[in-house]
Amino acid sequence: MPRTARAFWLNSPGHGEIRDVTLPEPADGDVVVRALYSGVSRGTESLVFRGGVPESQHTAMRAPFQEGAFPAPVKYGYLSVGLVEEGPDHLLGRTVFCLYPHQSRYVVPASAVTPVPDTVPAARAVLAGTVETAVNALWDAAPLVGDRIAVIGAGMVGCSVAALLARFPGVRVQLVDADPSRAAVAEALGTGFALPDDALGDCDLVVHASASEAGLTRALELLAPEGTVLELSWYGDRRVALPLGEAFHSRRLTVRASQVGTVSPARASRRGYADRLALSLGLLADPALDALVSGECAFEELPATLARIASGELPGLCHRVRYDPPA
C-alpha cells in the first residue's frame, strides 16, 4: 500500500486547505518522518498567505521543500518537528527538526533532518528556525560586553534576539514594542521592556524587527554616534521612508541588513548551515523560551487559523500546530 499523508496547501491568496498526498518510496539514505509539531513563521507565512511575495523575490523566498509556486497554489512552511519512523539506525526513533512545510508525514534525505537534543522538548523545538535567525543576526551584529542595546519589535524574531542578548554579560538590553502586553514576555525572557516613547537612548546597537517605518525611524533616534541599526524586518512589496537627512550623516550612523538565508560572513569560513541550526537547537534547552509560543491548534484547524493570523485577528508570537497521534 502506498504511504499517504495530509498536507496544507494555499490554493489561492487567502484560501488554504488540507489535502491528501501520496508519499514517494524512500530511497537509500532517506528518512520517513511523522510530524509531531510544526510552527507558523508568522510574518513570512502571513505574507505568503496574503499573496504578498514580490515577484522579484519568488526564487529567494522558496522554502527548501516547497511545492508549487508563488503566489499559489503553493505548499509552504519550514518549521517541522517529527519522529523518524524509517531510516538509518542512528536516526531511527529520534526526534528531529526539518525545514519542511506543514504535513503529517514526509520523506526527505537523512541529511535534511537535525536531531533534537534530549534536553529540548519536541514542542519547543519548533522555535529552532527563529532562534537560528537570531543567532545569525548576532553573528552579524557582534555585540560587545557592556553594550547598550535596544531590540525594536517584540515579535518572534525580536524576542529571540532579546532572549539571547539577555545572556551576554554586562549588556543593557531593552525590548521595545508598542504593545504593552509584551512586557510580560520580556520579563519571562529576562530583558527590560519599554514602549517606543520611553525607550532608553544612547545605544551602541539597535536591532530592528518591527517591520514598520515608525519602528525603523525610532531605531535611528535611539542610536549613539557611530551606532548601528541591524535591520531584520522583511517588508515584502512595501516601500519605507527614512529620515536620512537631519543628523544621520553628522552622527555617522549605519543601517545594516541581516538575513538568515546566508550564514553571516563573520562565521561563514568556519560554520555552515548545519552548525548554525545545531547550535540553535541546543540553545532551546532554556525553558524561558517557552514564552515565545503563544497559541496552538490542531493540524486540521490550520486553514482557518492561518487566515486569522494573516488578517491580524489572531495576534501573538509563535503559533504551534499539533499533529495528533494516528488512531
C-alpha positions in Angstrom: 0.0 0.0 0.0 1.3 3.5 -0.8 2.2 5.8 2.1 -0.2 8.7 2.4 -0.2 11.9 4.4 -2.1 15.1 4.8 -0.6 18.5 3.8 -1.6 22.1 4.0 -1.7 23.9 0.6 -2.5 27.5 -0.2 -5.0 27.2 -3.1 -5.1 30.9 -3.8 -4.2 34.0 -1.8 -6.3 34.0 1.4 -7.6 30.4 0.9 -5.9 27.2 2.2 -6.9 23.6 2.5 -5.7 20.3 3.8 -5.0 17.8 1.0 -4.4 14.1 0.9 -1.0 13.4 -0.6 0.9 10.2 -1.6 4.5 9.9 -0.4 7.3 8.7 -2.6 9.0 5.4 -1.7 12.1 6.2 0.5 15.4 5.7 -1.3 18.6 4.5 0.4 19.6 7.3 2.8 16.1 8.7 3.2 14.1 9.0 6.3 10.3 8.8 6.9 9.3 11.4 9.5 5.9 11.5 11.3 5.2 15.1 12.2 4.6 15.9 15.9 4.5 19.7 15.7 5.1 22.5 13.2 5.4 26.2 13.8 3.9 29.1 11.8 6.5 31.7 10.9 4.0 34.4 11.5 5.4 37.3 9.4 6.6 35.3 6.4 3.7 32.9 6.3 1.2 35.7 6.6 2.9 37.4 3.6 2.6 34.1 1.6 -1.0 33.5 2.7 -2.0 37.0 1.5 -0.2 36.6 -1.8 2.2 39.4 -1.0 5.6 37.9 -2.0 7.1 40.3 -4.6 7.7 38.7 -8.0 11.3 39.7 -7.8 11.6 37.6 -4.6 9.9 34.4 -5.7 13.1 32.5 -6.0 14.8 33.9 -2.9 11.7 33.1 -0.8 11.4 29.5 -1.8 11.4 27.1 1.2 13.7 24.0 0.9 10.8 21.5 0.4 8.3 23.9 -1.1 6.0 22.6 -3.8 4.1 24.8 -6.2 5.0 28.4 -6.8 4.1 31.9 -5.6 1.5 33.3 -5.3 -0.4 30.0 -5.4 -1.1 27.1 -5.4 1.8 26.5 -3.1 2.8 24.3 -0.2 4.9 26.4 2.1 6.5 26.3 5.6 9.8 25.4 7.3 9.4 24.6 11.0 8.6 20.9 11.4 9.5 18.6 14.3 8.8 14.9 14.0 9.7 11.4 14.8 11.8 9.3 12.4 9.8 6.1 11.7 12.1 4.7 9.0 15.7 5.4 8.2 19.3 4.8 9.2 19.9 3.2 12.6 21.4 6.4 14.1 18.2 8.3 13.4 15.5 5.7 13.9 13.2 6.7 16.7 14.9 10.1 17.1 13.0 13.4 17.3 14.3 15.7 14.5 13.8 19.2 13.2 13.4 19.7 9.4 12.7 22.7 7.2 9.6 21.1 5.8 6.1 22.5 5.2 3.0 21.7 7.3 2.4 18.0 6.6 1.6 15.0 8.7 4.3 12.7 7.3 7.1 13.1 4.8 10.1 11.6 3.2 13.4 13.5 3.0 17.1 12.8 2.7 18.6 11.9 6.1 20.9 14.9 5.7 17.9 17.2 5.8 17.0 16.5 9.4 18.8 17.6 12.6 18.4 15.6 15.8 16.7 17.5 18.6 18.8 17.3 21.8 17.3 15.2 24.6 17.3 18.4 26.7 14.8 20.1 24.4 11.1 19.1 24.3 9.7 18.5 20.9 7.0 21.1 21.4 9.7 23.8 22.0 11.9 22.7 19.1 9.6 24.4 16.5 11.3 27.6 17.6 14.6 26.4 16.1 14.2 28.4 12.9 13.5 31.6 14.7 16.4 31.2 17.1 18.6 30.4 14.1 17.7 33.8 12.7 18.6 35.4 16.0 21.9 33.5 16.1 22.8 34.7 12.6 21.8 38.3 13.5 24.1 38.3 16.5 26.9 36.9 14.4 26.3 39.9 12.1 26.0 42.4 14.9 28.9 41.2 17.0 27.7 42.9 20.3 30.4 43.6 22.9 30.4 43.1 26.7 28.7 46.2 28.2 26.9 47.4 25.1 23.7 49.3 25.3 21.2 47.7 23.0 17.6 48.1 22.1 15.5 45.5 20.2 12.5 47.1 18.5 9.7 44.8 17.7 8.6 42.1 20.2 7.6 39.5 17.6 9.2 36.1 17.3 12.5 37.3 15.9 12.8 40.3 18.1 12.0 38.3 21.2 14.5 35.6 20.2 17.3 38.2 19.7 16.5 39.8 23.1 16.5 36.4 24.8 20.0 35.6 23.6 21.3 39.1 24.3 20.0 38.9 27.9 22.6 36.2 28.5 25.5 38.5 27.4 27.5 39.8 30.4 27.1 43.4 31.3 24.7 44.2 28.4 21.8 46.6 28.8 19.1 45.2 26.6 15.6 46.6 26.3 12.8 45.1 24.2 10.7 47.9 22.7 7.2 47.4 21.4 4.0 49.5 21.0 2.0 46.6 22.7 2.3 47.0 26.5 1.3 43.3 26.9 4.7 42.3 25.5 6.2 43.5 28.8 5.2 40.1 30.3 7.1 38.3 27.6 10.2 40.5 28.1 10.1 39.7 31.8 9.9 35.9 31.1 12.9 36.2 28.8 14.9 38.2 31.4 15.1 41.5 29.4 13.9 45.1 30.1 10.8 46.5 28.3 9.7 49.9 27.1 7.1 51.5 24.9 8.7 53.3 21.9 8.5 56.8 23.5 10.0 55.6 26.8 13.0 53.6 25.3 16.5 54.3 26.5 18.7 56.0 24.0 22.5 56.3 23.5 22.5 52.8 22.1 25.6 51.2 20.6 23.3 48.8 18.7 19.6 48.7 17.8 18.2 45.5 16.3 15.0 46.4 14.3 12.4 43.7 13.8 9.1 45.5 13.8 8.7 45.6 10.0 7.3 49.2 10.3 8.5 52.6 9.1 7.9 54.1 12.6 10.0 51.4 14.2 13.0 51.9 11.9 12.8 55.7 12.4 12.8 55.2 16.2 15.7 52.8 15.8 17.8 55.6 14.3 16.7 58.0 17.0 17.9 55.7 19.8 21.5 55.3 18.4 24.6 56.9 19.9 27.0 58.5 17.5 28.7 55.8 15.3 25.9 53.4 16.3 24.4 50.7 14.1 20.9 49.6 13.3 20.7 45.9 12.3 17.6 45.5 10.1 15.9 42.1 10.4 12.5 43.1 9.1 11.0 41.8 5.9 8.8 44.4 4.2 7.7 42.3 1.2 6.5 44.6 -1.5 6.1 47.6 0.8 8.3 50.7 0.5 9.5 52.6 3.6 10.8 56.1 4.1 13.7 57.0 6.4 14.9 60.4 7.8 18.4 60.2 6.3 18.8 63.9 6.5 18.8 65.6 9.9 21.7 64.2 12.0 22.1 60.9 10.1 25.4 61.9 8.5 26.8 64.1 11.2 26.4 61.3 13.7 27.8 58.7 11.3 25.0 56.2 11.8 24.8 52.8 10.0 21.9 50.8 8.8 22.9 47.2 8.0 20.8 44.3 6.7 20.9 40.8 8.1 19.1 37.8 6.6 19.2 34.2 7.7 19.3 32.8 4.1 23.1 33.3 4.2 25.4 32.3 7.0 26.9 35.6 8.4 30.2 36.4 6.8 31.6 36.8 10.3 31.3 33.0 10.7 30.9 31.6 7.2 34.5 30.5 6.9 34.2 28.3 10.0 30.5 27.5 10.3 27.9 26.1 7.9 24.1 25.9 7.9 24.1 22.6 9.8 26.4 24.0 12.5 24.2 27.1 12.9 21.0 25.0 13.2 22.6 22.5 15.7 23.7 25.5 17.9 20.2 27.0 17.8 18.5 23.7 18.8 21.0 23.4 21.7 20.0 26.9 22.9 16.4 25.8 23.1 17.2 23.9 26.3 16.3 27.1 28.1 12.7 26.8 29.3 12.4 30.6 29.3 11.9 30.4 25.5 8.5 28.7 26.0 7.3 32.3 26.4 7.6 32.6 22.6 4.8 30.2 22.0 1.5 32.0 22.3 -1.0 29.6 20.8 -1.6 26.1 19.5 -4.1 24.4 17.1 -4.7 21.0 15.7 -3.4 20.5 12.1 -6.9 20.2 10.7 -7.6 23.7 12.0 -4.7 25.2 10.2 -6.5 26.7 7.2 -8.9 28.7 9.3 -6.2 29.6 11.8 -3.7 30.9 9.2 -6.5 33.1 7.8 -7.0 34.6 11.2 -3.2 35.1 11.7 -2.8 36.7 8.3 -5.7 39.1 8.9 -4.4 40.2 12.3 -7.4 38.7 14.1 -5.2 36.2 16.0 -2.2 38.2 17.2 0.7 36.6 19.2 4.1 35.1 18.7 4.8 31.6 17.5 1.7 29.6 16.8 2.3 25.9 17.2 0.5 23.2 15.1 -0.2 19.9 16.8 -0.3 16.6 14.8 -2.4 14.2 16.8 -1.1 10.7 17.1 -2.5 8.3 14.5 -5.5 6.2 15.7 
